[in-house]
């Protein structure tokens, strides 16, 4: 990482600010732009975007980098930042962002930190904690002694089921293959195949990014449940059917940034560091 001594943090939310603060603690120079609405936070002061680009060796952009494919995702900025203008100013300096497929163009100097395995694994913890927080806020009872279903035994499903069990919930986990079913049983949870969900639950957490809880499945297992969908858009819950059936359903997106921006910012920073080392930037 000898070629990079300073980072420009442009746009995003509190995750990017904590990312920048952590990089400062590591000895890097950090310039931020697109955070006018924050004032001075964490000792960081918003800088003119041209000044940030001029003084930075590399740039860390938001997750997602854009929501419309035209402008930077910068909810804390006073002004709209056009992607084409931003990248024209950046030139060929390294850029690190989340979900770079949202960009309207491809560039060899752009690296996507959000597709990395270590990033996804690390984010499973704040996502799971945020899911439990959502349940505590939205469910009329306690998580303790509640019957919980976790649909999917991927990164989030593994962490979430352990947290729920630690809180005293009666946990059932679904999976699609026999290997995961056996792992679920070995952890002491009830196991069920995802394509054959059965039982009645108090709280259901979906982690699978495809339609699992259609009207038929909702009627069968969720008639008295709070349903929390953690899957990215379009999700795995038929929300129209849930409303029609009188089932409370919440699409809890981007939980790491909402419930744990400090941890999430450090996770972004670590993924960027890993890319820099691997690419010898």
C-alpha positions in Angstrom: 0.0 0.0 0.0 3.0 2.2 -0.5 1.4 4.1 -3.4 -1.6 5.2 -1.4 -1.2 7.7 1.5 -4.6 9.4 1.4 -8.2 8.6 0.7 -11.1 10.7 -0.5 -14.4 9.7 1.0 -17.2 11.0 -1.3 -20.9 10.5 -0.6 -22.7 7.9 1.4 -23.9 7.8 5.0 -22.3 7.4 8.5 -20.6 4.2 7.4 -18.3 6.2 5.1 -17.5 8.7 7.9 -16.5 5.9 10.3 -14.6 4.3 7.4 -12.7 7.5 7.0 -12.1 8.0 10.8 -10.7 4.5 11.0 -8.3 5.2 8.1 -7.1 8.3 9.9 -6.4 6.2 13.0 -4.3 4.0 10.7 -2.2 6.9 9.7 -3.8 7.8 6.3 -4.8 11.3 5.2 -8.5 11.5 4.6 -10.6 14.1 2.8 -14.4 14.0 2.7 -17.0 15.5 0.4 -20.7 15.2 0.2 -21.4 15.4 3.9 -22.5 19.0 4.3 -25.6 18.0 6.3 -23.5 16.4 9.0 -21.5 19.5 10.0 -18.4 18.4 11.8 -18.7 14.7 12.9 -15.9 12.5 14.2 -13.5 15.3 13.7 -14.0 15.3 9.9 -14.9 18.4 8.0 -16.5 18.4 4.6 -14.2 19.7 1.9 -14.9 21.0 -1.6 -15.1 18.0 -3.9 -12.3 19.4 -6.2 -10.0 19.8 -3.2 -10.8 16.2 -2.1 -10.0 14.8 -5.5 -6.8 16.8 -5.9 -5.4 15.7 -2.5 -6.4 12.0 -2.5 -4.6 9.0 -4.0 -7.7 6.8 -4.0 -11.4 7.1 -3.3 -14.0 5.2 -1.3 -17.5 5.6 -2.6 -20.8 4.4 -1.0 -22.8 1.2 -0.9 -24.6 1.3 -3.2 -22.6 3.7 -5.3 -25.8 4.9 -7.0 -29.5 4.3 -6.7 -30.5 5.7 -10.1 -27.4 5.0 -12.3 -26.9 8.7 -12.9 -26.0 10.3 -9.5 -23.9 9.4 -6.6 -25.7 8.0 -3.6 -25.0 11.0 -1.3 -28.0 11.5 1.1 -26.0 13.8 3.3 -24.9 16.1 0.6 -26.4 19.5 -0.1 -26.1 19.1 -3.9 -26.5 16.3 -6.4 -23.3 14.7 -7.6 -23.4 13.5 -11.2 -21.5 10.2 -11.7 -20.1 11.1 -15.1 -18.7 14.4 -13.8 -17.3 12.8 -10.7 -15.4 10.1 -12.5 -14.1 12.6 -15.1 -12.5 14.5 -12.3 -11.1 11.4 -10.6 -9.5 10.2 -13.8 -7.5 6.9 -13.5 -7.0 7.0 -9.7 -8.3 3.8 -7.9 -11.9 3.9 -6.8 -13.6 1.5 -4.4 -17.3 1.3 -4.2 -20.3 -1.0 -3.4 -22.4 -2.5 -6.1 -20.5 -1.1 -9.0 -23.0 -2.7 -11.4 -25.1 0.4 -10.6 -22.6 2.5 -12.5 -23.6 3.4 -16.1 -20.1 2.7 -17.4 -17.3 0.2 -16.8 -13.8 1.3 -15.7 -10.7 -0.7 -15.0 -9.8 1.5 -12.0 -13.1 0.7 -10.1 -13.2 -2.1 -7.5 -16.3 -3.5 -5.8 -15.7 -4.1 -2.1 -19.3 -5.4 -1.6 -18.8 -8.6 -3.6 -15.9 -9.9 -1.4 -16.5 -12.9 0.8 -14.9 -11.5 3.9 -17.1 -8.4 3.5 -20.3 -10.5 3.3 -19.2 -12.7 6.3 -18.3 -9.7 8.5 -21.6 -7.9 7.6 -23.6 -11.0 8.8 -23.1 -9.9 12.4 -24.6 -6.4 12.2 -27.3 -7.6 9.9 -28.3 -10.3 12.4 -28.2 -7.9 15.3 -30.3 -5.4 13.4 -32.8 -8.2 12.6 -33.2 -9.0 16.3 -33.5 -5.3 17.1 -36.3 -5.0 14.5 -38.0 -8.0 16.0 -37.8 -6.5 19.5 -39.4 -3.3 18.2 -42.1 -4.8 16.0 -43.1 -7.9 17.9 -45.6 -7.6 20.8 -44.0 -10.4 22.8 -40.4 -11.2 23.7 -37.9 -13.0 21.6 -37.3 -15.2 24.5 -39.6 -18.2 24.4 -40.9 -17.2 21.0 -41.1 -19.7 18.1 -38.7 -18.4 15.4 -38.2 -19.5 11.9 -35.0 -18.5 10.0 -35.4 -19.2 6.3 -32.0 -20.0 4.8 -28.8 -21.2 6.4 -26.3 -18.9 4.6 -24.0 -16.4 6.3 -26.8 -14.4 7.9 -28.9 -17.5 8.8 -26.0 -19.1 10.7 -25.2 -16.0 12.8 -28.9 -15.1 13.3 -30.0 -18.5 14.5 -27.2 -18.6 17.1 -28.1 -15.1 18.4 -31.8 -16.1 18.6 -31.0 -19.3 20.5 -28.8 -17.3 22.9 -31.8 -15.1 23.7 -33.9 -18.2 24.5 -36.0 -18.5 21.4 -37.2 -21.8 20.1 -35.4 -21.8 16.7 -36.3 -23.6 13.5 -34.0 -23.1 10.5 -34.8 -24.0 6.9 -32.3 -25.1 4.2 -32.4 -26.6 0.7 -29.8 -29.4 0.9 -29.2 -32.3 3.2 -25.7 -31.1 4.2 -27.1 -27.9 5.7 -30.0 -29.7 7.3 -27.5 -31.9 9.2 -25.5 -28.8 10.2 -28.6 -27.2 11.5 -29.5 -30.3 13.6 -25.9 -30.4 14.9 -26.3 -26.9 16.2 -29.3 -28.0 18.2 -32.0 -26.3 16.0 -35.1 -27.8 14.4 -34.6 -28.3 10.7 -37.0 -28.1 7.8 -36.6 -28.0 4.0 -37.2 -24.6 2.5 -39.5 -26.0 -0.2 -41.6 -27.7 2.5 -42.1 -25.2 5.3 -44.4 -26.3 8.0 -45.4 -25.2 11.5 -46.7 -22.1 13.1 -44.3 -19.4 14.2 -44.3 -16.1 16.2 -41.4 -14.5 14.2 -40.1 -15.4 10.8 -36.8 -14.1 9.4 -36.2 -14.6 5.6 -32.7 -14.4 4.4 -33.3 -15.9 0.9 -33.3 -13.4 -2.0 -36.1 -15.1 -4.0 -39.8 -15.6 -3.5 -40.2 -18.0 -0.6 -43.2 -16.6 1.3 -45.9 -16.4 -1.3 -49.6 -16.2 -0.4 -49.8 -20.0 0.1 -46.8 -20.3 2.3 -47.7 -17.2 4.3 -51.2 -18.6 5.0 -49.7 -21.9 6.1 -46.9 -20.8 8.5 -47.2 -17.1 9.2 -50.9 -16.4 10.0 -50.0 -15.2 13.5 -46.4 -14.2 12.8 -44.3 -11.1 12.4 -42.4 -11.6 9.1 -39.0 -9.8 8.7 -37.5 -10.0 5.2 -33.7 -9.4 5.3 -33.2 -10.3 1.6 -32.1 -7.6 -0.9 -34.6 -6.3 -3.4 -37.0 -7.6 -4.5 -36.9 -9.8 -1.4 -38.5 -13.1 -0.6 -41.9 -12.1 0.8 -45.1 -11.3 -1.1 -45.9 -8.1 0.9 -49.2 -7.6 -1.0 -50.4 -11.0 0.1 -49.2 -10.4 3.6 -51.2 -7.2 3.9 -54.3 -8.9 2.4 -53.9 -11.8 5.0 -53.4 -9.3 7.9 -49.8 -10.5 8.5 -47.4 -7.9 9.7 -44.3 -7.9 7.4 -41.3 -5.7 7.4 -38.6 -5.4 4.7 -35.5 -4.6 6.8 -32.9 -3.5 4.3 -29.4 -2.1 4.8 -29.4 -3.0 8.5 -25.6 -2.7 9.0 -25.6 0.9 8.0 -28.6 1.7 10.2 -27.8 -0.2 13.4 -24.0 -0.4 13.4 -22.4 2.3 11.1 -19.1 2.2 13.0 -18.6 -1.5 12.6 -19.9 -1.4 9.1 -17.5 1.4 8.2 -14.5 -0.5 9.5 -15.7 -3.6 7.5 -15.6 -1.4 4.3 -12.2 -0.1 5.2 -10.8 -3.6 5.8 -12.2 -4.9 2.5 -10.6 -1.9 0.7 -7.3 -2.6 2.3 -7.5 -6.2 1.1 -8.2 -5.2 -2.5 -5.2 -2.8 -2.4 -2.9 -5.5 -1.2 -4.2 -8.1 -3.7 -4.1 -5.7 -6.6 -0.8 -4.2 -5.5 -2.2 -0.7 -5.9 
